[in-house]
Amino acid sequence: MKNQSLDTELLFLEGLKVSPGSTIPSFILLLLIYIFIMVANIGLVLLIFRSKSLHQPMYLLFCNMSINDMFGATTIIPRLLSDILTTNSDRFIYYSECVVQAFCAHFSASVVHTVLMAMAFDRYVAICNPLRYGTIMTNKMVVTLTLWMWGSTLVLVLILVGLSVRLSRCRQRILNPFCDNASLFKLSCESILINNIYGLGYTVVLMGSTLGSITFTYLRITMVCLSSKNQTLNHRALQTCASHLAAYVIMISSGSIIIILHRFPQLSDHRKLASILFHVVPPALNPVIYGLQIKAVRQKIFILLTTNTVMEIK
């Protein structure tokens, strides 16, 4: 009875197919990317919290992005690093671990949407209602937005994964580099109609809300810039919004590639690689985009590096 129980809890994880000659280079590359993600995002968060001049709603909201990027990368990459050094026949994961990883992966991917919506709202108020910005974007509003970003996503993802956990299991193979919601409900032989309906609605609401809010925001900002002859205002709007838009485009592009590749079963290996890149590329690029694009952050980094260089010379 004990062995049978263990067998039903143990799942085979197909993982990413890596040739023996590419094992070490792939491991080193992924490890370096993970180290960069953690160092860059931790550094940016510490910089914002230590610099009083950066204690503004836009930067405080971005801290949520950095924290989520680190959380998402940690959910996926360490396990991938372990699997790369493990032979295909020995890649196993317990069902409970698989559920936790699936929840964390979807939670992290969904928080990106709510963070981008909150940041879009902040830019809308700052550029379209600059005189009321201080009264609207108070500390209380930042806390409210932060609780909404994480809280609403928590509820949505709990339902999403919960619908899959309720199903009985008749399979033990995860056809993916890591566990996600689809991997969980594909383990069952029961009807997954409810899962598909909720999953589709969940995706439409989340992506539709993000696309709608960002489209509305940038249309309004464009109208304000076109009607304004203030070059300083226009330059500031372009500078602050470009980084936000770049983060959104990277996230949408990464997700769209996975959706497109799902239509071509013969490209399953490419889809697996794309799913990994979705959790690797945005977290690596976001701190670079915001750290170098936003003038205030760029100046703080330059001052910090200059100060350290002077101290070393002395």
N, C-alpha and C positions, 0 to 999 in steps of 0.2 A: 504493500500500500504506500509506503514512504517513497519508494523509487518511482512509482507511477505518479504520485503527487508532484515530485520534483520534475519529472519529464513534462508534465502539462504546464508547469510554470516556466520552463526553460525554452526560449525561442532561438531559432537560428537567424542570425542577422547577416544578410547577403553582403552588405558593405559595398565599398568602392573597389572595382577591379583594378589592381595595380600590378604591373609586371615585376618580377623579381629584381630586375636591374633598376627599376624606378622607385623601389621601396624607400631606400635611404634618402635620395633627393626629394621625394614627395614629403617624407616625414620632416626633413629639415626646413623645407619651404613653408609647410603648414605651421610648423612650430614658430618660425620667425614671424609669420603673419599674425599668429595669436599673441606673441609677445608684443608686437607693434600695436595691436588693437588695445591691449590692456594698458601699456605704458602711455600711449597717446591719449586715450580717453580718461585715464586716471589723472594724467598731467593736466588736461584741460579742465576737468572738474575742480581739481585743487587750485588751479590758477583763478578760476571764477570765484570760488569761495574765499580765497585769500585776498583778492583785490576788491576793495569796497566800491571802486568805480565801476565794476562789472556786476554789482548787485542790482541788476535791472531785470524786469520780467523776461525779456527776450533771452538773456543768457541763463537765467535760472530755469526757464522752460527747456532750454537746450541741454542742461545738465541731465534732465530726464532721458533725453536721447542717448547721451553718453553712457549713463547707467544701464539703460536697456540694451545698448549695443554690447556692453561687457557681459551682461547676463545671457544674451542670446548666443554670443560666441562661446561662452563657457559651457553652455548647454550642449553644443554640438562638437566643437573642435577637440577637446581632450579625449572624448570617446573615439573620435576618428583617428587621432594619433595612436591610440592603443590598438585599434583595429588594423591600421596599416602595417604594424609590426607583428600582427597575428595572422596565421594561415587561414585561408578561407573556411576550412573545415572546423576551425576552433573558435569562430566568431559567434558567441552566444550571449544572450542578454535575458535577464529575468523579466517576466511579464510586468511586475510592479515597477521595475526600473524603466521599462519601455513606456509605460503609462506616464510616468513622471517626465521623461524626456519629451514625449509627444505634447504633453500639456505645456511644458516650458517653451518648446519650439514655437507652438502656435501663439502662446501668450506674448512672447517677445516680438514675433512678426506682426501681431495685431496692435501692440502698444505703439509701434512705429507710426501707424495710421493716426491714432488719437493724438500723439505728440505733434505730428505735422498739422493736424487740424487746430490744435491749441496755438501753435506758433503762427498759423495763418490768421487766426483771430487777433493775435497780438499785433501783427504787421498791419492788419486792416485798421485797427484802432489808432495805431501810431501814425499812419500816413493819411488816412481819410478823416480822422478826428483827433488831430494832434493836440488841440486845446483841452480836450477832455481825457487825454491819455492818462494823466496822473490820477484822475478821480475814478477812472474805470479799472485800470490795471494796477490795483492796490495789492499789498501783500496778501490780503484775504482772497482776492480774485486769483492770484497765482496758486495759493494753496487749494482753492476750490477746483481750479483747472487740473492741478496735479492729482487730486483725489479722483476726479472724473476720469482722467486718462487711464489710471491704473485700475480703478474700481469697476468701471463699465466693462473694460476688457476682461477682467477677472471673471465676472459673471457670465459673459458670452462664451468664453473658452471653457469654463467649468461645465456648462451645458453641452457644448460641442463634444468634449472628451467623455463626459458622463454618459452620453447616448451610445458611445462605442463600448465603454466599459461594461454596460448592462448586458451586452450580447454574450452568449455562450461561445466557446472557441472550439473549432474543429481542425484548425491548421496551426502550424508552429514556425512558419517561415516568413520573415520580414523581407520583402523584396525592395529594399531601400538602404541607403548608407546609414540612415538613422531612423528612429521611430517618429512617426507623425500620426495624425488622426486616421488618415486613409489606411495606414499600415495596421492600425488596431481593428477597424471594422472589417477589413479584408481577412482577418483571422477567423471570422465567423461564417457559418453556413446559413444563418438566419436571414430574414428579409432586412435589408438596410435602407428601405424606402424613407423612413423617418430621418435617418442620418443624412441621406442625400438631399432631402428637402430642407432640413435645417442648415446643412453645410452650404447649400446654394444661397439660401436667404441670408445667412451670416456673411458670406462673401460679398453679395450684392450690396447689403446695407453698409458694410465696412468700407469697401472700395468706392461705392457710390457716394457715401458721405464725404470721404476724403477728396475725391475728384470734384464733387460739387462745391465744397467749401473753398478749395484752393482755386478752382476756376472763377468762382464769384469774387474771391479776394483779389485776384490778379486783374480781373476785368475792372473792378472798382479802382484799384491802384493805378492802372493804366489810364483810366478816365481822368483821375485827379492829376496825374503827371502831364497829360496832354493839355488840360485846361489851365495848368499852372506855368507861369513863366519863370518861376524860381528855380534856377539851375542847381542850386545847392540842395533843394528838396528833391529834385529829380535824381540827382547823383546819389543821395542818401537812400532813396527808395530802391534804386537799381542795385546798390551795393548790398543792402541788407536782405533784399528779396532774392537776389541771384543765388546765394548759398542755400536758402530754403528751397527754392525751385530745383536746384541741382540735386539736393538730397532726395526730393520727391521723384525726380526723373530716374535716378539710379535705382530706387526702391521699386518703382513701377516696371522698369525695364527688366530687372532681375526676376520679378514675379511673373511677368508676361512670357518670358522665355520658357519658364517651367510649364506654364499652361499650354503653350504652343507645342512643346515637345511631348506632352501627354497624348497628343493626337497621333503620334508616330511611335507605335510600340517597338519598331525596329531600332529606334534611337534611345532605348532605355538607359544605356550607359551615359549618353550625353545628358539625359534628363537628371540622372543621379548627380552628375558633376555640376549641373546648373543649380540643383537644389542645395548643394554645398556652398556654391558661390553666393547664393542668396543670403546665407548666414555669415559669409566671410567678407565679401566685397563692400557692402554698405558700412558695416562697422569699422572697416579699415579706412574708408574714404571720408566718412562724415567728420572726424576730428580734423582731417587735413583741410577739407572744404571750409569748415567754420573757423578753424584756427588761422588760416592764411587769408581767407576772403574778407572776414569782418575786421575792419581797421582797428577797433579798440582792442580786440584779442591779439591781433598781430603786433601791435605796439607793445603790449604787455609781455609777449613772448620775446620780442627783440630786447626790451629793457632787461628782462631776466637773464637772457643769454649774455648780454653785454656786461651786466654786473658780475656774473660768474666768471667771465673771461678776465675782467679787471682784477678780481680777487685772486685768481690763479697767477696772474702776472706779478702781483705784489708779493 
